[in-house]
Amino acid sequence: MIGEYHEQQLRLLLEHLRQGFEQLDAGEIDPFDLDDLIHRYKRSAQKLWSFRSGGEHAALSLEWSREHDQPEPDWWEAGEPRRR
């Protein structure tokens, strides 16, 4: 279950990068904006990997969220840079 979840979430994160490259090609963002997206992707993917490494705890957490109609983690939001 966790392996499938991880793959699904990783695909969602990668979609943000795909959109970023499309925006760069369309002139909607500049290379610095894309670089920021890449860094955010990396932070988000690291948090997702950390969650997955929780093994049984991660599976139980997902099951609980689904059983109680609670939102699952938003890994893209988790990678948002901290404001100082």
VOBA-1610 file (N, C-alpha, C; in pm, whole numbers, padded with zeros to 5 digits, always signed):
BEGIN
Met+00083-00120+00000Met+00000+00000+00000Met+00087+00126+00000Ile+00188+00129+00085Ile+00272+00248+00094Ile+00349+00269-00036Gly+00395+00161-00098Gly+00468+00175-00224Gly+00382+00239-00333Glu+00258+00195-00345Glu+00166+00253-00444Glu+00136+00399-00411Tyr+00112+00426-00284Tyr+00085+00563-00241Tyr+00205+00653-00274His+00324+00606-00243His+00444+00684-00268His+00459+00715-00417Glu+00439+00616-00500Glu+00450+00637-00644Glu+00347+00738-00693Gln+00224+00724-00646Gln+00118+00817-00685Gln+00153+00960-00644Gln+00198+00977-00521Gln+00231+01111-00471Gln+00353+01169-00542Leu+00449+01084-00573Leu+00568+01130-00644Leu+00530+01179-00784Arg+00438+01109-00848Arg+00390+01153-00980Arg+00324+01291-00970Leu+00245+01312-00863Leu+00181+01443-00845Leu+00286+01553-00827Leu+00389+01523-00750Leu+00496+01622-00731Leu+00567+01651-00863Leu+00595+01547-00939Leu+00663+01566-01067Leu+00579+01647-01165Glu+00448+01637-01152Glu+00360+01714-01239Glu+00382+01865-01219His+00412+01905-01098His+00442+02047-01073His+00566+02090-01153Leu+00664+02002-01160Leu+00784+02034-01239Leu+00751+02041-01388Arg+00670+01945-01435Arg+00631+01947-01577Arg+00563+02080-01610Gln+00471+02123-01523Gln+00403+02250-01546Gln+00501+02366-01542Gly+00599+02358-01454Gly+00700+02463-01446Gly+00779+02475-01575Phe+00820+02363-01632Phe+00892+02368-01759Phe+00804+02422-01871Glu+00677+02385-01870Glu+00584+02439-01970Glu+00570+02590-01955Gln+00562+02637-01831Gln+00551+02781-01807Gln+00679+02853-01850Leu+00793+02793-01826Leu+00919+02851-01870Leu+00922+02862-02022Asp+00884+02753-02091Asp+00883+02753-02237Asp+00785+02856-02293Ala+00676+02882-02222Ala+00575+02978-02267Ala+00611+03121-02228Gly+00722+03139-02156Gly+00762+03271-02113Gly+00683+03324-01995Glu+00610+03236-01926Glu+00528+03279-01812Glu+00611+03293-01684Ile+00720+03219-01674Ile+00811+03230-01561Ile+00953+03236-01615Asp+01046+03279-01531Asp+01185+03285-01574Asp+01263+03167-01513Pro+01388+03149-01553Pro+01466+03036-01502Pro+01479+03036-01349Phe+01479+03153-01287Phe+01490+03160-01142Phe+01364+03105-01075Asp+01248+03134-01135Asp+01122+03079-01083Asp+01122+02927-01094Leu+01169+02876-01208Leu+01176+02732-01224Leu+01273+02671-01124Asp+01383+02737-01101Asp+01479+02689-01003Asp+01414+02680-00864Asp+01333+02779-00830Asp+01260+02775-00702Asp+01166+02654-00697Leu+01097+02626-00809Leu+01008+02511-00815Leu+01086+02380-00796Ile+01203+02374-00857Ile+01285+02253-00844Ile+01327+02233-00699His+01365+02339-00632His+01403+02328-00491His+01283+02288-00405Arg+01167+02342-00436Arg+01047+02305-00361Arg+01014+02158-00385Tyr+01027+02113-00510Tyr+01004+01972-00540Tyr+01096+01885-00455Lys+01223+01922-00447Lys+01319+01843-00371Lys+01280+01834-00223Arg+01241+01948-00165Arg+01197+01948-00025Arg+01073+01859-00007Ser+00979+01872-00099Ser+00856+01793-00091Ser+00884+01644-00104Ala+00968+01609-00200Ala+01002+01468-00220Ala+01075+01411-00099Gln+01160+01492-00038Gln+01230+01445+00082Gln+01132+01418+00196Lys+01033+01504+00211Lys+00934+01483+00316Lys+00850+01359+00287Leu+00818+01337+00160Leu+00745+01217+00121Leu+00827+01092+00151Trp+00956+01095+00118Trp+01044+00981+00147Trp+01052+00956+00298Ser+01060+01063+00374Ser+01065+01047+00520Ser+00938+00982+00572Phe+00824+01024+00519Phe+00697+00965+00558Phe+00696+00816+00525Arg+00739+00783+00403Arg+00740+00644+00360Arg+00830+00560+00449Ser+00940+00614+00492Ser+01034+00537+00574Ser+00974+00502+00710Gly+00859+00562+00742Gly+00790+00530+00865Gly+00725+00393+00864Gly+00726+00328+00748Gly+00676+00192+00735Gly+00535+00173+00786Glu+00521+00091+00887Glu+00390+00057+00940Glu+00318+00181+00995His+00393+00271+01057His+00332+00394+01109His+00270+00474+00994Ala+00340+00483+00881Ala+00288+00556+00766Ala+00160+00492+00715Ala+00160+00360+00706Ala+00041+00288+00658Ala-00077+00311+00752Leu-00052+00302+00882Leu-00159+00324+00979Leu-00212+00467+00973Ser-00122+00561+00953Ser-00162+00701+00943Ser-00252+00724+00823Leu-00215+00665+00708Leu-00299+00678+00588Leu-00434+00612+00608Glu-00433+00492+00666Glu-00559+00422+00690Glu-00650+00503+00781Trp-00594+00560+00887Trp-00673+00640+00979Trp-00733+00761+00907Ser-00651+00830+00827Ser-00701+00948+00754Ser-00817+00911+00663Arg-00803+00800+00594Arg-00907+00759+00500Arg-01033+00714+00573Glu-01018+00643+00681Glu-01134+00596+00757Glu-01211+00709+00822His-01142+00817+00857His-01205+00929+00926His-01227+01050+00834Asp-01222+01026+00704Asp-01243+01131+00604Asp-01160+01255+00631Gln-01037+01233+00671Gln-00942+01342+00695Gln-00854+01357+00571Pro-00812+01478+00541Pro-00725+01496+00424Pro-00590+01426+00445Glu-00541+01370+00337Glu-00407+01311+00339Glu-00306+01424+00327Pro-00181+01398+00361Pro-00081+01504+00353Pro-00070+01561+00212Asp-00052+01690+00204Asp-00027+01758+00077Asp+00123+01780+00070Trp+00192+01693-00004Trp+00338+01695-00004Trp+00393+01818-00075Trp+00320+01873-00171Trp+00366+01996-00236Trp+00365+02111-00135Glu+00258+02119-00058Glu+00252+02223+00046Glu+00358+02200+00152Ala+00388+02075+00181Ala+00489+02044+00281Ala+00627+02096+00241Gly+00648+02112+00111Gly+00777+02161+00062Gly+00785+02311+00049Glu+00678+02380+00088Glu+00677+02527+00082Glu+00791+02581+00169Pro+00869+02673+00116Pro+00978+02729+00199Pro+00922+02798+00323Arg+00995+02784+00432Arg+00956+02852+00556Arg+00978+03001+00542Arg+00884+03075+00593Arg+00895+03222+00593Arg+00974+03264+00717Arg+01061+03358+00702Arg+01141+03406+00817Arg+01083+03532+00873
//
